[in-house]
Amino acid sequence: MNNIGVASAFKTVVIPINDIDLDATFDCGQCFRFERQNDGSWSGVAFTQSVNVRYEDGLLIITGTGGADFEKIWHSYFDVDRDYLLIKHSLSSDAVLKRAIAYAWGIRVLHQEPWEALCSFIISQNNNIPRIKGIISRLCENFGQKLEDGTYAFPSPQTLCELSIDDLAPLRSGFRAKYIIDAAKKVSLGEVNLETLSKMTIEDARAELIKIKGVGTKVADCTLLFGCGRVDCFPIDVWIKRVLDCFYPNGFPVEFAPFGGIAQQYLFHYARCCPECELNGRE
């Protein structure tokens, strides 16, 4: 697929893709830097690129700033090469998952930058989505690289490791500030190597991340799923615990483990948002 120049500083890539709902994908709690626009498109920043994304007639149309790797980044980000139709067909052999998929059919698990995913889910602890977005926005505006269109990239661990807790006061991130700095120091010094996580066993990768102060199993698993492409990782938060207690008291079916992370997203969105789900409306 060739990139099509829109203006000197902007590029557009058009990717044929089925089974994607941008509203569900961007609004299901897996990423925090995209906002819906009045025309139904979504704008945000990832991998130091500011983009606008829309979906029309089976085409994902991405326009924004970026270099020669523009298409490669977004092709991977939207997990384009994975056969979601086949996965959903397999998962739908389970009655609960069949209902969840019917409701949340268009969710795709985004393949985000590992450091941003780690930092974002540290910030997500005991937090709600609007507040998470606010903290991340202030983090980027205060310490991220300013991009051509006036937006900001996510700050690197090398930038953040030089800061103090007092430096992070404008974020209003509370107890999470010390965890952000510890994560930045351990990553920048190589004590935690994010690049190797995709090649480890889930257990070893989780143990690597838990070296960071304030990172427990849930934050580690979210980082692995959303930042490292580990779709075999099944994060358990309060909503998924409710799903397991209600629908899978004997545990999540082991036959679905290779795509547990994708199944988790369908179940999570279904439980939180579908008015017909028994769990909907709980606090």
VOGU-3710 file (C-alpha; in Angstrom, 3 decimals, decimal comma):
1> mnnigvasaf> 0,000/0,000/0,000  1,416/3,399/-0,934  1,232/6,494/1,210  -0,559/9,402/-0,450  0,747/12,874/0,351  -1,921/15,286/1,546  0,350/18,198/2,404  4,078/18,564/2,865  3,917/17,630/6,546  1,100/15,097/6,332
11> ktvvipindi> 0,536/11,639/4,907  -2,480/9,425/4,356  -2,581/5,660/4,309  -5,661/3,700/3,285  -5,893/0,154/4,656  -8,612/-2,341/3,674  -9,880/-3,902/6,904  -12,981/-5,706/8,128  -14,379/-6,084/11,609  -13,478/-2,759/13,155
21> dldatfdcgq> -15,604/-0,294/15,075  -13,507/2,767/15,930  -15,897/3,932/18,658  -15,685/0,623/20,504  -11,966/0,174/19,858  -10,947/3,602/21,145  -13,512/3,818/23,942  -13,132/0,428/25,625  -10,409/1,427/28,085  -7,357/0,118/26,263
31> cfrferqndg> -5,874/3,484/25,195  -6,283/7,045/26,432  -4,982/9,505/23,821  -7,682/9,415/21,147  -10,795/11,596/21,109  -13,894/11,306/18,950  -14,475/14,203/16,554  -17,819/15,701/15,488  -17,583/13,978/12,096  -17,236/10,533/13,704
41> swsgvaftqs> -13,498/10,243/13,122  -10,944/9,928/15,926  -7,830/12,030/16,498  -4,880/11,201/18,715  -1,167/10,619/19,103  0,895/7,428/19,215  4,498/6,569/18,348  5,246/10,345/18,139  2,726/10,671/15,298  -0,430/12,771/15,430
51> vnvryedgll> -3,206/11,305/13,294  -6,868/11,429/12,388  -8,529/8,054/11,791  -11,821/7,347/10,051  -13,488/4,231/8,678  -15,471/4,310/5,450  -16,747/1,479/3,253  -14,311/-1,130/4,521  -11,323/1,239/4,471  -9,353/2,533/7,425
61> iitgtggadf> -8,156/6,016/6,445  -5,326/7,438/8,557  -4,017/10,960/7,973  -1,300/12,674/9,969  2,305/13,462/10,670  4,976/10,830/10,244  8,030/9,566/8,436  8,802/6,726/6,060  7,482/4,135/8,517  4,041/5,773/8,712
71> ekiwhsyfdv> 2,143/2,880/7,144  4,095/0,201/9,002  3,332/1,763/12,390  -0,415/2,020/11,854  -0,712/-1,342/10,137  0,722/-2,891/13,283  -1,147/-0,548/15,657  -4,533/-1,721/14,385  -3,448/-5,380/14,290  -4,437/-5,518/10,620
81> drdyllikhs> -2,817/-8,869/9,817  -4,700/-10,824/12,466  -7,784/-12,740/11,266  -10,413/-11,506/13,715  -13,223/-13,246/11,816  -11,586/-16,616/12,418  -10,890/-15,828/16,078  -14,457/-14,684/16,707  -15,817/-17,796/15,026  -13,736/-19,946/17,375
91> lssdavlkra> -14,611/-17,954/20,504  -18,320/-17,991/19,626  -18,524/-21,693/20,425  -18,948/-20,424/24,007  -22,450/-19,033/24,642  -21,340/-16,066/26,782  -18,591/-15,069/24,394  -21,014/-15,376/21,496  -23,243/-12,753/23,139  -20,270/-10,540/23,995
101> iayawgirvl> -18,926/-10,707/20,451  -22,335/-9,908/18,979  -22,331/-6,727/21,065  -18,630/-5,765/20,840  -17,869/-7,253/17,417  -15,747/-4,333/16,191  -13,147/-4,133/18,959  -9,569/-4,741/17,896  -6,714/-4,967/20,389  -4,390/-2,073/19,606
111> hqepwealcs> -0,638/-2,757/19,527  0,597/0,282/21,420  4,110/1,429/22,270  5,195/-0,631/25,323  6,468/2,275/27,424  3,312/4,323/26,884  1,130/1,321/27,751  3,106/0,637/30,933  2,971/4,250/32,088  -0,711/4,629/31,150
121> fiisqnnnip> -1,788/1,592/33,145  0,282/2,681/36,137  -1,754/5,896/35,974  -4,991/3,893/35,560  -4,781/2,335/39,032  -7,825/3,173/41,175  -8,833/5,730/38,587  -11,577/6,469/36,067  -11,127/7,036/32,335  -11,700/10,832/32,243
131> rikgiisrlc> -9,165/11,361/35,031  -6,667/8,958/33,435  -6,921/10,915/30,194  -6,423/14,187/32,039  -3,270/13,023/33,816  -1,800/11,595/30,614  -2,627/14,764/28,704  -0,845/16,904/31,309  2,102/14,491/31,329  2,524/14,874/27,571
141> enfgqkledg> 2,001/18,648/27,522  4,555/19,188/30,284  7,244/16,726/29,245  6,529/15,398/25,742  7,981/16,516/22,418  5,811/19,114/20,683  4,728/17,876/17,253  4,159/19,832/14,051  0,434/20,283/14,606  0,794/21,500/18,192
151> tyafpspqtl> 0,020/18,172/19,876  2,519/16,356/22,086  4,222/12,975/21,950  4,322/10,719/24,982  7,487/11,526/26,986  10,280/8,966/26,930  11,490/7,125/30,035  14,839/8,890/29,576  13,080/12,244/29,980  10,989/11,221/32,970
161> celsiddlap> 13,777/9,452/34,871  15,483/12,831/35,429  12,430/14,237/37,213  11,414/14,314/40,859  8,029/13,693/42,410  7,713/17,465/42,872  8,319/17,943/39,128  5,248/15,804/38,465  3,010/17,850/40,763  1,255/19,615/37,817
171> lrsgfrakyi> -0,071/16,213/36,695  -2,145/15,823/39,872  -1,430/12,097/39,689  -1,218/11,515/43,452  0,536/8,372/44,684  1,155/7,302/41,080  3,926/9,898/40,583  6,507/7,851/42,459  5,593/4,792/40,417  5,953/6,677/37,125
181> idaakkvslg> 9,445/7,822/38,107  10,495/4,366/39,301  9,270/2,842/36,038  11,149/5,472/34,014  14,371/4,838/35,925  14,206/1,061/35,661  13,395/1,158/31,943  15,966/3,813/31,034  18,702/2,010/32,995  17,854/-1,333/31,396
191> evnletlskm> 16,784/-2,963/34,651  13,481/-3,719/32,908  13,815/-4,447/29,192  10,498/-3,799/27,478  11,772/-5,025/24,114  12,192/-8,605/25,350  8,728/-9,003/26,876  7,114/-10,241/23,671  9,569/-13,172/23,538  9,254/-14,357/27,153
201> tiedaraeli> 6,731/-16,648/28,726  3,811/-14,769/30,243  5,057/-15,658/33,719  8,592/-14,365/33,095  7,363/-11,221/31,340  4,988/-10,476/34,204  7,785/-11,003/36,738  9,986/-8,573/34,793  7,368/-5,831/34,982  6,564/-6,452/38,628
211> kikgvgtkva> 10,115/-5,332/39,447  8,703/-1,813/39,106  7,216/-0,255/42,240  3,443/-0,110/42,096  3,157/-2,601/39,222  1,117/-5,631/40,139  -0,358/-8,426/38,074  -3,159/-6,353/36,536  -0,925/-3,482/35,343  1,674/-5,965/34,104
221> dctllfgcgr> -0,912/-7,952/32,170  -2,429/-4,819/30,602  1,055/-3,739/29,506  1,694/-7,141/27,944  -1,646/-7,244/26,140  -1,885/-3,654/24,903  1,806/-2,744/24,677  3,487/-5,962/23,625  0,878/-7,659/21,463  0,504/-10,550/23,909
231> vdcfpidvwi> -3,051/-11,553/23,014  -2,567/-14,661/25,142  -2,575/-12,430/28,240  -5,869/-12,126/30,165  -5,865/-9,100/32,521  -8,273/-9,378/35,443  -9,701/-6,151/36,839  -12,870/-5,631/38,866  -15,109/-6,031/35,781  -13,453/-9,216/34,537
241> krvldcfypn> -13,542/-10,639/38,053  -17,319/-10,082/37,977  -17,477/-11,767/34,569  -15,541/-14,779/35,869  -17,620/-15,020/39,045  -20,905/-14,772/37,126  -20,229/-16,728/33,951  -17,084/-18,810/34,517  -17,004/-19,921/38,179  -14,721/-22,810/37,214
251> gfpvefapfg> -12,288/-20,522/35,382  -12,007/-19,121/31,884  -11,997/-21,950/29,280  -8,410/-23,050/28,663  -9,101/-23,753/24,994  -9,440/-20,015/24,415  -6,178/-19,117/26,169  -4,192/-18,342/22,957  -6,601/-15,459/22,281  -7,588/-14,761/25,882
261> giaqqylfhy> -6,721/-11,075/25,626  -9,050/-10,552/22,676  -11,809/-12,487/24,442  -11,200/-10,355/27,526  -11,874/-7,171/25,587  -15,184/-8,459/24,225  -16,246/-9,566/27,712  -15,072/-6,337/29,364  -16,961/-4,078/26,967  -20,053/-6,308/27,057
271> arccpeceln> -20,174/-6,370/30,864  -19,684/-2,612/31,246  -21,807/-1,302/28,399  -24,397/-3,764/27,115  -27,810/-3,047/28,704  -28,794/-6,696/28,263  -25,844/-8,047/30,249  -26,644/-9,112/33,805  -23,615/-7,162/35,066  -24,416/-3,858/33,403
281> gre> -25,131/-0,987/35,739  -23,018/-2,215/38,641  -20,628/0,219/40,243
//
